[in-house]
Amino acid sequence: MTSNRLRLLTIISTLIVVPSATCLLASTIHPLHPIDRNPITQITLEHGGCFGACPVYTVTITPNNLARYEGKSYAPRQGTFTGQTWGWQCLVKSFDNAGFDHLSPPTEQIVDAEQITITTTRHNGATKRIAFTPTEDAQPLWELEQIVDGSVTNVHWKPVPPRPTSQVR
């Protein structure tokens, strides 16, 4: 296991066990980038399918620490759920420190058989989306994926009842 992956696994396990340490640890992942004056208002992580049993789900987190989970095929839970998470400011700091606004999609071509992950931030209406697969070129994106997934690990998810369908008479 490379030293970067070992370091990241240590950080992620610490984030899950000690949520209050998130901001401190997030600042050590990458050199500091200037903080954007246009604050992030939403973070979304989408895991797409692959030619296999890759979990397909979407997690969206907002500044009031509300999380929304939509699980599809092979996901740990199926359907739509909401819950309360923690550490919005720490997530934003992780994205700022990684320079997400200045990152470009990885240069390696995405192969159909690989699971695609899309990371999206919303800044007061403007959206930044980057699709990637886990490659060396996508290391900062992979690290952010792990941090977002880690921030919702211990959420108590509540199912969202399906909307009633209107019947045409």
TAMO-V366531 format. One line per field, one symbol per residue. ss: DSSP state (H for helix, E for strand, - for the rest). phi: phi as a letter, one per 30 degrees, with the letter a starting at -180 (. if undefined). burial: 1 if it has 16 or more other ideal C-beta (glycine too) atoms within 10 Angstrom, else 0. A space follows every 10 residues. Layout:
ss = ???
phi = ???
burial = ???
This chain:
ss = --HHHHHHHH HHHHHHH-HH HHHHHH---- ---------- -EEEEEE--- ------EEEE EE---EEEEE E-------EE EEEE---HHH HHHHHHHH-H HH-------- ------EEEE EEE--EEEEE EE---HHHHH HHHHHHHHHH H------EE- ---------
phi = .ddddddddd dddddddbed dedddddcdb edcedddcdd cabbbccdda dlcddcabbb bcedidcbbb cbdidebcjc bbaccbiedd ddddddddie dcdceedddd cedddccccb bbchjdcbbb cacdbedced ddddeddded dcecdddcdc ddddddcdc
burial = 0000000100 1100100010 0110110011 0000010001 0011111101 0001111111 1100101111 1000100001 1000111101 1111111101 1010010000 0001111111 1100000001 1110000111 1111111111 1100101000 000000000
